[in-house]
């Protein structure tokens, strides 16, 4: 039976009391975004915020990660709370006081909010450590946006001794302050494919003296797009998109090669493997039928993010106790976005929840989505995230 006794209005008020500090840190990080695995300025801001909280802090060796442990000295589980730190290679177009000062970099996915909420949760839990047992591990992670940062931290031991894990991701297209999650697949895997068709170039007036790679490349687009509708059970879901096709340099030259690449997203690891095999089959067969050869590479991305059913139920219980049942929803279906928190969930029971941060002046359907150059976070919801992080650590 889950113990929710400490979770309620007092805890939510404690999170609200930290609102100004949460917003201040979020804006400081937003104004100075960093990309990838090396985020020294963001790391310094985190360390400054954690100073004086009596936490055991460990810095990453291969990245600028921060791991901070709150050890109560009493027997109990180790609960990991994760917040990702990195920004996107995107030019911000919002007209705000704390707009990104770095050209070509923007916190357009809300990771600035994740760090700020997790840091405030660390402060809240440190101030209420007498109500805790076991250990709380705060995982501040670089390199979520395609750099596999979680994997580096796992290799350095961030999951050693961890019993369960929890993460929050803000989204602008959900009602402000709403918590959402689901058991099972929460987010998709995300892989890339790269195909080069090898032909034999020559003069465009004499195609019979060449092996033109453009017709098979064009045929591959149609063939690849038929994989989801013809290779998969109609009850299964996947997305395969050819996003880039290039060949040739001018009108009177048949090129020696053509190149195409795209993305594969699925909610099931078996389906993922099935699509990978089908891409290889279509590429090789189509090239051969046109007298060409091809090289096909699948570039593995993040695995499917799979929430533990019990931990997803725990989020529902905790969020309802903390915020009221009207501010919790079971997400009806997974999303085709991807997350490297999936690596954590492959090894320990845990779950990710969504926190709605839709701006007040638009509806969720109208809000600029995550990864947009106009993405805006409604900061009034951040104390919900602070409270939820803390409550998930306190839930016995």
Secondary structure, DSSP 8 states (H G I E B T S, - for coil): ----TT-SHHHHHHHHHTHHHHHHHHHHHHHT---SS--HHHHHHHHHHHTTS--EEEE-SSS--EEEEEE-SSS--EEEEEEE---BS-------TT---STT-B--SSHHHHHHHHHHHHHHHHHTGGG--SEEEEEEE--TTTS-HHHHHHHTTTTTT--EEEEEEEETTS-TT-EEE-SEEEE--EEEEEEEEE-B-EETT-GGGSB-HHHHHHHHHHHHHTHHHHTS-TTS-EEEEEEEEEE-SSTTEE-SEEEEEEEEEESSHHHHHHHHHHHHHHHHHHHHHTT-EEEEEEEEEE--EEE-HHHHHHHHHHHHHHH-GGGEEE-SS-BS---THHHHHTTS-EEEEEEE---TTS-TTTS--TT-TT----GGGHHHHHHHHHHHHH--
